[in-house]
Amino acid sequence: MWTNKKQHTLIASMTLAACMAASSAAAEDRLDRVREKGELSVAVYRDFPPYSFAGEGGRYTGIDVDLAQALADQLGVKLILNPVTAGEDSNDDLRTYVWRGPLINGAVSDVMLHIGMDPEYVKRNDKADLFNAYQRETVAVIYHDDVISNLDSPLSLSGHKVAVENDSISDYYLSGSFNGRLASAAVRKTTVDQAVDAYLKGEVDAVMAPRGQLEGAMFRLKQTTTQHDVSEFAGLFRSSWDVGMAIKSDNPELKAALVKAMDSLRQSGKLDTLYQAYGVKRAEPKG
């Protein structure tokens, strides 16, 4: 016969067991799941050459795609690539693809690549761990030196046609800097590739874009940057930034494994080789 005392003891024991199980599940590092499944899911941005884009037959390729495969190889697991669409800002991307997941269907990835590592931005994100910077990106300009003889100041672009990707940092810069004196120079294109194509056809005098995207576009269009002058703008608002990766916070073992894997790729020279395959010279992060 059950007594109230025995019932209370049983209920208390069951409650304690449930709490211990929940605590154990919460403490489980995502690396355990990666190893158990034998898979590493990696989110990369769609339509973002030379880092991640659909190549022949629609198969995704690019620097970050190859990096994702190299990381999976280092961990001894299969790569599950997850090409994703950029949201309104990177906070949306971290929420959707790293720590919470989409509101309808889908799941978070184990890691997301090509995350801007602005120090203040890193501090603000407590639900995602941003780390392992592997590239330094810089806004740059290629220009026809027979049209623009000297680009010692951004104001040298005044009166010229400068192709920029629509709604990019370069677009915002030309639109708002120097009290709008460069606004009329902007020739907006849908992609950096289109901007570079217009430049090579002589339709514009210059292109402003992140250096990696410029070099990648020139490479894909079978041009070499040695035939063109590339000039960085010192003092341009956020003209340089580190690029790294993100995982859900409180996964120290997965973080340590990814840091070790990246260190191995860097020390072996394979990381630089991944960039060179797409015509891009990797710059070491400063952060």
Secondary structure, 3 states (H helix, E strand, C coil): CCCHHHHHHHHHHHHHHHHHHHHHHHHCCHHHHHHHHCEEEEEEECCECCCEEECHHHCEECHHHHHHHHHHHHHCCEEEEEEECCCCCHHHHHHHHHHCCCCCCCCCCCEEEEEECCHHHHHHCCCEEEEEEEEEEEEEEEECCCCCCCCCCHHHHCCCCEEEECCCHHHHHHHHHHHHCCHHHEEEECCHHHHHHHHHCCCCCEEEEEHHHHHHHHHHCCCCHHHCEEEECCCCCCCEEEEEEEEECCCHHHHHHHHHHHHHHHHHCHHHHHHHCCCCCCCCCCC
